[in-house]
Amino acid sequence: MKCIALATMLAGSLALTACSSSNFLVYKDAKHFYVTSKSNALRQLLCDSGDLVKITKDATLTDALQKELYDSICASTKVKERVLAALETMTKEQRSSLKLAFQLNGYEVNTIANC
């Protein structure tokens, strides 16, 4: 009986790990988007407004990482996997700093599983 319970818990943990993702939602002005969204409204909210430039600077990310995030999130031919790859290279501290910078610039951020 203990073995079955242990196996079930292990399988559940593995399933949750497999579903983890760097994708997240951003909320501002009653609008919300996955950061990987190809929506023109997201591009206007984050990119055209200049908010993403301010956010990445406030997060004190390296110039290279700031550029990669901007280029991947604001690209006219956005590719979800490129955005996720850029986010997944970030350390836990960088992601925390990015989240705080979003909040300081009037956004709410919700990390979610991408399953």
C-alpha positions, 0 to 999 in steps of 0.5 A, a space after each residue: 500500500 505504501 509503495 502505491 501511494 509513493 508511486 502515485 506521489 512520484 508520478 504527480 510530481 513528475 507531471 507537475 515538473 513537466 508542465 512548468 514553464 517560464 510563460 506568464 500573464 501580464 495585466 495592466 489597464 484591464 487587459 491581460 496577455 501571456 507574454 508569449 502572445 502574438 496579439 497586437 494589443 500586447 505589442 501596443 501595451 508593452 512595446 509601442 508604449 516603451 514600457 518593456 524598455 523601462 521594465 528591463 532597465 528597471 530589472 537591471 538585466 544585462 544589455 544582452 538580455 534586455 535586447 533579447 527579451 525586447 527582440 523576442 517579445 516585440 518582434 513582428 514575427 513573434 515566435 513563442 519558443 524564442 520568448 520562452 527560450 529567452 525567459 528560461 535562460 534567466 536565473 531565479 533572481 533575474 526573474 524575480 527582478 523582472 517581476 518586480 520591475 513589471 509591478 513598479 511599472 503598473 503591471 500585475 504578473 501571474 506566473 502560470 503553468 503552460 500545460 
